[in-house]
């Protein structure tokens, strides 16, 4: 009995220290330990508050692998303060302090870890739709236009594809959108703009990946070409600093144009390339911003496997 009491006293002392000095994930872990709740029970209590958070997300939060950022996640943090019997705003304050501390040194690009996590999620979502990355189609041309809004956010994009079937019976394409960190894929909208209609949709909130079927309304024969166009409304994340596109197979021409709202013009823009998510970036080239059209672009005459993108700096 004395041992249990001493253990509780130590846990309470560790919690008090963590709540005073943070960081957030240490305080959250200490609070859960002090209350003796397994993560499944924490998830159950959150559901009673009308908040849905996965056990995996809770585990990442208390390990420091991820931080709550979306509105739903911040609602969960406030509920956790009540569930774990913590002072009001104690966890929220630690989150705010962490954001202030890291804002100046936050990298302007997606991390290698986030890209790898997203690739694993993408494989799962595509498998759920019965789709492979090849899909029976060769890309002859892909022209993409990205719009950065007045709040410096990724407001949306539009894609125009020219494809050729290399087997009979292909009747669809699966579009992939990877939002910026902190995005809410459940609030994004995909619009079929030409020669297609939307089908099934799958998403992953933790990585911000959204995949959507685009149905052609006809079955292609091997050798047939097809043109279609679609758009994605995003605008659900914070400040955007780059747009990247990955290619698993060689293909035809790829053109990327990034257009900026007149109320949010970057100071500098550049293009870059990577052989893979793990490889260093190379081929950096400054891109002049068009004063009339407020845009920059790149053109790859023949795509090779890897990653290309455009990044920009804000004042």
C-alpha positions in Angstrom: 0.0 0.0 0.0 2.9 2.4 0.9 4.6 1.5 -2.4 1.4 2.4 -4.4 1.1 5.7 -2.5 4.7 6.6 -3.1 4.3 5.8 -6.8 1.2 8.1 -7.0 3.1 10.9 -5.2 6.0 10.6 -7.7 3.6 10.6 -10.7 1.8 13.7 -9.3 5.1 15.5 -8.8 6.2 14.7 -12.4 2.9 16.0 -13.7 3.2 19.2 -11.7 6.7 19.8 -13.1 5.6 19.0 -16.7 2.6 21.3 -16.5 4.8 24.2 -15.4 7.6 23.7 -17.9 6.4 21.4 -20.6 6.8 20.4 -23.3 3.3 19.5 -24.3 3.9 15.8 -25.0 5.7 15.3 -21.7 2.8 16.9 -19.8 0.2 14.9 -21.7 2.1 11.6 -21.0 2.5 12.5 -17.3 -1.2 13.4 -17.0 -2.3 10.1 -18.5 0.1 8.1 -16.3 -1.0 10.0 -13.2 -4.6 9.1 -13.8 -3.7 5.5 -14.7 -5.7 5.5 -17.9 -4.9 3.3 -21.0 -5.2 5.2 -24.3 -8.3 3.2 -25.2 -10.1 4.6 -22.1 -8.9 8.1 -23.0 -10.3 7.7 -26.5 -13.6 6.4 -25.0 -13.9 9.4 -22.7 -13.2 11.8 -25.6 -16.0 10.2 -27.6 -18.4 11.1 -24.8 -17.4 14.7 -25.3 -18.3 14.3 -29.0 -14.6 14.3 -30.1 -13.2 11.6 -32.3 -9.5 11.0 -32.0 -7.7 7.7 -32.8 -5.6 5.8 -30.4 -2.7 6.2 -32.8 -3.0 10.0 -32.8 -3.1 10.0 -29.0 0.0 7.9 -28.9 1.8 10.2 -31.4 0.8 13.2 -29.3 2.3 11.8 -26.1 5.5 10.7 -27.9 6.0 14.1 -29.4 5.9 12.6 -32.9 3.0 14.9 -33.8 1.2 17.9 -32.3 -2.5 18.7 -32.3 -3.1 21.4 -34.8 -6.5 21.0 -36.5 -9.6 22.6 -34.8 -11.0 19.1 -34.0 -7.6 18.2 -32.4 -7.6 21.4 -30.3 -11.1 20.5 -29.1 -9.8 17.2 -28.0 -7.0 18.9 -26.0 -9.5 21.0 -24.1 -11.6 17.9 -23.4 -8.4 16.1 -22.2 -7.9 18.9 -19.6 -11.3 18.0 -18.1 -10.9 14.2 -18.5 -7.4 14.2 -16.9 -8.5 16.7 -14.2 -6.0 19.4 -15.2 -6.2 23.2 -14.8 -8.0 25.0 -17.5 -5.8 26.0 -20.5 -2.8 24.1 -19.0 -2.3 21.9 -22.1 -3.4 24.6 -24.6 -0.9 27.0 -23.1 1.9 24.5 -23.6 0.9 24.0 -27.2 0.8 27.8 -27.8 4.3 28.2 -26.3 5.6 25.4 -28.5 4.2 27.0 -31.6 5.8 30.4 -30.7 9.1 28.7 -30.0 9.2 26.7 -33.3 7.6 29.2 -35.6 10.9 30.9 -36.5 12.7 27.6 -37.1 9.9 25.6 -38.6 11.2 24.1 -41.9 9.7 25.5 -45.1 9.3 22.1 -46.6 7.7 18.8 -45.8 9.9 16.5 -43.8 11.3 13.2 -45.1 9.3 11.5 -42.3 6.0 13.1 -43.4 6.6 12.1 -47.0 7.4 8.5 -46.0 4.3 8.3 -43.8 2.1 9.7 -46.6 3.5 7.2 -49.1 2.5 4.3 -46.8 -0.9 5.7 -46.3 -1.3 6.3 -50.0 -0.6 2.6 -50.7 -3.3 1.6 -48.3 -5.9 4.0 -49.7 -5.2 3.0 -53.3 -5.4 -0.6 -52.4 -8.8 0.1 -50.7 -10.0 1.4 -54.1 -8.4 -1.5 -56.0 -6.1 0.8 -57.8 -2.4 0.5 -58.6 0.0 3.4 -59.2 0.2 2.4 -62.9 -3.6 1.9 -63.3 -3.3 0.8 -67.0 -2.6 4.4 -68.1 0.5 6.1 -69.5 0.7 9.9 -68.9 1.4 11.8 -72.1 0.9 15.2 -70.5 0.0 16.7 -67.1 -0.5 20.4 -66.7 -1.2 21.6 -63.2 -2.2 25.0 -61.9 -1.9 25.8 -58.2 -3.5 28.8 -56.5 -2.1 30.3 -53.3 -4.7 32.5 -51.6 -4.7 35.8 -49.8 -3.9 34.1 -46.5 -0.8 32.5 -48.1 -2.6 29.2 -48.0 -2.9 26.4 -50.6 -6.3 27.5 -51.8 -6.6 24.8 -54.5 -5.4 23.4 -57.7 -6.5 22.2 -61.2 -5.1 19.3 -63.2 -5.4 18.6 -66.9 -4.4 15.1 -67.9 -3.7 13.5 -71.3 -3.4 9.7 -70.9 -3.1 6.6 -73.1 -4.4 3.2 -72.1 -1.9 0.3 -72.4 -4.5 -2.3 -71.7 -8.2 -2.8 -72.5 -11.0 -1.9 -70.1 -9.6 1.1 -68.2 -12.4 3.4 -67.2 -11.1 5.6 -64.4 -8.2 7.4 -62.9 -7.5 8.0 -59.2 -6.4 11.5 -58.3 -4.2 12.1 -55.3 -4.0 15.3 -53.3 -1.5 15.8 -50.4 -2.4 18.9 -48.4 0.0 21.0 -46.4 0.7 20.2 -42.7 -2.3 20.8 -40.5 -4.8 20.5 -43.4 -8.3 18.9 -43.0 -8.9 16.6 -46.0 -12.5 16.0 -44.9 -13.2 19.6 -45.7 -11.6 19.5 -49.2 -13.7 19.2 -52.3 -12.9 17.5 -55.6 -14.6 18.8 -58.8 -14.8 16.9 -62.0 -14.4 19.6 -64.6 -14.2 17.9 -68.0 -14.8 14.4 -69.4 -15.1 12.7 -66.0 -17.2 12.5 -62.8 -16.2 11.8 -59.2 -16.5 8.4 -57.7 -15.4 7.0 -54.3 -13.3 9.1 -52.0 -10.8 8.0 -49.4 -8.8 10.2 -47.0 -6.4 10.1 -44.1 -6.6 13.0 -41.6 -3.2 12.4 -39.9 -1.2 12.8 -43.2 -3.6 15.0 -45.1 -3.9 12.6 -48.1 -7.0 12.6 -50.2 -7.7 10.2 -53.1 -10.7 10.4 -55.4 -11.9 8.2 -58.3 -12.5 10.0 -61.5 -14.8 8.0 -63.7 -14.5 8.4 -67.5 -17.9 7.1 -68.4 -16.3 4.9 -71.1 -14.0 1.9 -71.3 -10.8 2.6 -73.2 -9.1 0.1 -75.4 -5.4 -0.4 -75.4 -3.8 2.5 -77.4 -6.8 4.9 -76.8 -6.0 8.4 -75.6 -8.2 10.3 -73.2 -8.3 13.9 -71.9 -9.8 14.9 -68.6 -9.7 17.8 -66.1 -10.5 18.1 -62.4 -9.9 20.5 -59.5 -9.4 20.3 -55.8 -10.6 23.0 -53.3 -8.3 23.0 -50.3 -7.7 26.1 -48.2 -7.8 24.1 -45.0 -4.2 24.5 -43.7 -1.9 27.4 -42.7 0.9 29.1 -44.6 2.0 27.2 -47.7 5.7 27.3 -48.7 6.0 24.8 -51.6 4.2 22.5 -53.9 5.6 19.1 -54.9 4.6 16.4 -57.3 6.0 12.9 -57.2 6.3 10.5 -60.1 6.6 6.7 -59.8 7.1 6.1 -63.6 8.6 7.9 -66.5 6.1 9.7 -68.6 5.4 12.7 -70.9 5.4 16.4 -70.3 4.7 17.9 -66.9 4.0 21.6 -66.4 3.4 23.2 -63.0 2.2 26.8 -62.6 1.8 28.5 -59.2 -0.3 31.6 -59.1 -0.4 34.0 -56.1 -3.2 36.2 -54.8 -2.3 39.9 -55.3 -2.6 40.3 -51.5 0.1 37.7 -50.8 3.1 37.9 -53.1 6.3 35.9 -52.2 9.8 37.5 -52.1 11.5 34.7 -54.0 10.6 31.5 -55.8 12.6 28.6 -57.0 12.3 25.1 -58.5 13.9 22.0 -57.2 14.1 18.2 -57.8 14.7 15.0 -55.8 15.5 11.5 -56.9 13.4 10.3 -54.0 11.9 11.5 -50.7 15.1 10.4 -48.9 17.5 12.0 -51.4 18.8 15.6 -51.0 17.3 18.3 -53.1 19.1 19.3 -56.2 18.7 21.4 -59.4 17.7 24.5 -57.5 16.9 27.3 -59.9 15.5 30.8 -59.1 12.2 31.5 -60.9 11.2 35.1 -61.6 7.7 36.1 -60.5 5.6 37.5 -63.3 4.4 40.9 -62.2 1.4 40.9 -64.5 0.2 37.3 -63.9 1.7 36.9 -60.4 2.8 33.4 -61.3 5.9 31.2 -61.8 6.1 27.9 -63.6 8.3 24.9 -64.5 8.2 22.5 -67.4 9.6 19.0 -67.5 9.6 17.8 -71.2 9.9 14.2 -70.2 9.2 13.1 -66.6 11.5 10.7 -64.8 10.8 8.9 -61.5 11.3 11.2 -58.6 10.0 14.5 -57.2 9.9 18.0 -58.7 8.4 21.1 -57.2 8.4 24.9 -56.7 9.1 26.6 -53.3 8.8 30.2 -52.3 9.8 32.5 -49.4 7.6 35.0 -47.6 8.8 38.2 -45.9 
